[in-house]
Amino acid sequence: MKRSKEHGSGKLLLLIGPSGVGKSVVLNALRERHPELHFPRSATTRPRRSGEGDMLYRFVTDEEFDRLIAENKVLEWAVVHGGARYGTLEEEIVPFIESGKTVVREVDVQGFDSIRNHHFFRGPDAPYRLESLFILPESREQLVERIRKRAPIAEDELQRRIASMERELTYVRLCDHQVVNREGALDATIESIEKMLSVS
């Protein structure tokens, strides 16, 4: 899925993987170690929490979110967490690719589908370069155990999440790269990603 080099080294790297595999932990570690990378904010309609700044989110009204969608300024979006919408904005991605930066974004599989099929990134003649990294667990059993430990859940909900996990794991074959996020070995995971990105 490596695409156009029209903008030099600039590209979008998507981090993908099943829920509970540690995507956010990996993203935060990369953010701390590599300020030269760009980590875009999410647009969201959820209320701002007390003391919350603007580093991670751009807070918008439902009307503004609707306008951004209508103007094709949202690359992907979803309804989560009690009805609030979250999305990836063009303005948080494209200008940074054009300046030659690597943009790193965590998405779920639905977001991955939306972005890889967007005209900015679709096909060999796409104007912008897209790469994808799938983060794998050591085993399915490990991931199920992580789901259990997050919070007490009913058996039917557990089975629903396991089914979702199995569907998400099928996306590994669509990605350019993969890395196993082993328990207690975050540094090794990050080092593998750094080699892939040619940064250290």
C-alpha positions as CSV (number, residue, x, y, z in Angstrom):
1,M,0.0,0.0,0.0
2,K,3.0,2.3,-0.3
3,R,1.9,5.0,-2.7
4,S,2.9,8.3,-4.4
5,K,6.3,10.0,-3.5
6,E,5.1,13.3,-4.9
7,H,5.7,14.9,-1.5
8,G,9.2,13.5,-0.9
9,S,9.4,11.6,2.4
10,G,6.0,12.8,3.6
11,K,3.5,10.0,4.3
12,L,0.6,8.9,6.5
13,L,1.3,5.9,8.7
14,L,-1.8,4.2,10.2
15,L,-1.6,2.1,13.3
16,I,-4.2,-0.7,13.2
17,G,-5.0,-3.6,15.4
18,P,-7.6,-5.3,17.5
19,S,-9.1,-3.6,20.6
20,G,-6.8,-4.1,23.6
21,V,-3.6,-4.8,21.7
22,G,-2.0,-1.6,22.9
23,K,-2.3,0.8,20.0
24,S,-2.7,3.8,22.2
25,V,0.3,2.8,24.4
26,V,2.5,2.4,21.3
27,L,1.2,5.8,19.9
28,N,2.0,7.6,23.2
29,A,5.5,6.1,23.3
30,L,6.2,7.2,19.8
31,R,4.9,10.7,20.6
32,E,7.3,10.9,23.6
33,R,10.3,9.7,21.7
34,H,9.8,11.3,18.3
35,P,8.7,15.0,18.3
36,E,9.7,15.2,14.7
37,L,6.7,13.0,13.8
38,H,3.3,14.6,13.5
39,F,0.4,13.2,15.6
40,P,-2.9,14.7,14.4
41,R,-5.7,15.7,16.7
42,S,-9.1,14.1,16.4
43,A,-12.2,16.2,15.9
44,T,-14.9,15.3,18.4
45,T,-18.3,16.5,19.4
46,R,-17.9,15.3,23.0
47,P,-17.8,18.0,25.7
48,R,-14.5,19.3,26.8
49,R,-13.5,17.9,30.2
50,S,-12.4,20.2,33.0
51,G,-8.9,21.4,32.4
52,E,-8.6,19.6,29.1
53,G,-6.5,21.4,26.5
54,D,-6.4,21.2,22.7
55,M,-3.4,19.0,22.1
56,L,-5.2,15.8,21.4
57,Y,-8.7,16.9,20.3
58,R,-10.3,19.7,18.3
59,F,-13.7,20.2,20.0
60,V,-16.5,21.1,17.6
61,T,-20.3,21.3,17.8
62,D,-22.6,18.8,16.0
63,E,-23.4,21.5,13.5
64,E,-19.7,22.2,12.7
65,F,-19.0,18.4,12.4
66,D,-21.9,18.2,9.9
67,R,-20.4,21.1,8.0
68,L,-16.9,19.5,7.9
69,I,-18.4,16.3,6.5
70,A,-20.5,18.1,3.9
71,E,-17.3,20.0,2.8
72,N,-15.4,16.7,2.5
73,K,-12.9,17.8,5.1
74,V,-13.3,14.6,7.2
75,L,-11.3,11.6,6.0
76,E,-13.1,9.1,8.4
77,W,-15.4,9.3,11.3
78,A,-17.4,7.2,13.7
79,V,-19.9,7.5,16.5
80,V,-18.5,6.2,19.8
81,H,-18.8,6.7,23.6
82,G,-22.4,7.6,24.2
83,G,-23.1,9.1,20.8
84,A,-20.2,11.5,20.5
85,R,-18.6,11.6,17.0
86,Y,-14.8,11.4,16.4
87,G,-13.1,12.0,13.1
88,T,-9.8,12.5,11.2
89,L,-9.6,15.9,9.6
90,E,-7.9,16.6,6.3
91,E,-6.3,19.7,7.7
92,E,-4.6,17.7,10.4
93,I,-3.0,15.3,7.8
94,V,-2.5,16.7,4.4
95,P,-0.5,19.9,5.1
96,F,2.0,17.9,7.1
97,I,2.5,15.2,4.5
98,E,3.0,18.1,2.0
99,S,5.8,19.5,4.2
100,G,7.6,16.1,4.2
101,K,6.5,14.9,7.6
102,T,5.5,11.4,8.6
103,V,2.0,11.6,10.1
104,V,1.2,8.8,12.6
105,R,-2.5,8.1,13.2
106,E,-4.2,5.3,15.3
107,V,-7.5,4.1,13.7
108,D,-9.8,1.1,14.0
109,V,-10.5,-1.1,11.0
110,Q,-13.5,0.9,9.8
111,G,-11.3,4.0,9.8
112,F,-8.6,2.1,7.9
113,D,-11.1,1.1,5.3
114,S,-12.3,4.7,4.9
115,I,-8.8,6.2,4.6
116,R,-7.3,3.6,2.3
117,N,-10.3,4.0,-0.1
118,H,-10.2,7.8,0.0
119,H,-9.1,9.4,-3.3
120,F,-6.1,11.0,-1.5
121,F,-4.6,7.6,-0.9
122,R,-6.4,5.1,-3.2
123,G,-4.6,3.6,-6.2
124,P,-1.0,3.8,-7.6
125,D,-1.5,7.4,-8.8
126,A,-2.8,8.7,-5.4
127,P,-1.4,12.1,-4.5
128,Y,-0.3,11.1,-1.0
129,R,1.6,8.2,0.3
130,L,-0.1,5.8,2.8
131,E,1.5,3.0,4.8
132,S,-0.1,0.8,7.4
133,L,1.2,-1.1,10.4
134,F,-0.8,-3.9,12.1
135,I,-0.1,-4.4,15.8
136,L,-0.5,-8.1,16.8
137,P,-0.9,-9.7,20.2
138,E,1.4,-12.5,21.2
139,S,-1.7,-14.8,21.1
140,R,-5.5,-14.6,20.9
141,E,-5.6,-15.9,24.5
142,Q,-3.5,-13.0,25.7
143,L,-5.8,-10.5,24.0
144,V,-8.9,-12.2,25.5
145,E,-7.3,-12.0,29.0
146,R,-6.6,-8.3,28.5
147,I,-10.3,-7.8,27.6
148,R,-11.3,-9.6,30.7
149,K,-9.0,-7.5,32.9
150,R,-10.2,-4.2,31.6
151,A,-13.6,-4.3,33.4
152,P,-16.1,-7.0,34.5
153,I,-18.3,-7.8,31.5
154,A,-21.1,-10.3,30.9
155,E,-20.3,-13.5,29.0
156,D,-22.4,-12.4,25.9
157,E,-20.5,-9.1,25.8
158,L,-17.2,-11.0,26.0
159,Q,-18.2,-13.2,23.1
160,R,-19.2,-10.2,21.1
161,R,-15.8,-8.6,21.7
162,I,-14.0,-11.9,20.8
163,A,-16.0,-12.0,17.5
164,S,-15.0,-8.4,16.8
165,M,-11.4,-9.2,17.6
166,E,-11.4,-12.1,15.2
167,R,-12.7,-9.9,12.4
168,E,-10.2,-7.2,13.2
169,L,-7.3,-9.7,13.1
170,T,-8.2,-10.5,9.4
171,Y,-7.0,-7.0,8.5
172,V,-3.3,-8.0,9.1
173,R,-3.1,-9.2,5.5
174,L,-4.1,-5.8,4.2
175,C,-1.3,-4.0,5.9
176,D,2.2,-3.1,4.8
177,H,3.9,-4.0,8.1
178,Q,3.2,-5.9,11.2
179,V,4.7,-6.1,14.7
180,V,3.9,-8.2,17.7
181,N,3.4,-6.2,20.9
182,R,4.7,-8.7,23.5
183,E,3.7,-8.4,27.1
184,G,6.2,-6.3,29.0
185,A,8.3,-5.6,25.9
186,L,7.1,-2.1,24.8
187,D,10.6,-0.9,24.1
188,A,11.2,-3.8,21.6
189,T,7.9,-3.0,19.9
190,I,8.9,0.7,19.5
191,E,12.4,-0.3,18.3
192,S,10.8,-2.5,15.6
193,I,8.6,0.4,14.5
194,E,11.6,2.8,14.5
195,K,13.5,0.5,12.2
196,M,10.5,0.4,9.9
197,L,10.3,4.2,9.9
198,S,14.1,4.6,9.8
199,V,14.1,6.8,12.9
200,S,15.8,6.3,16.2
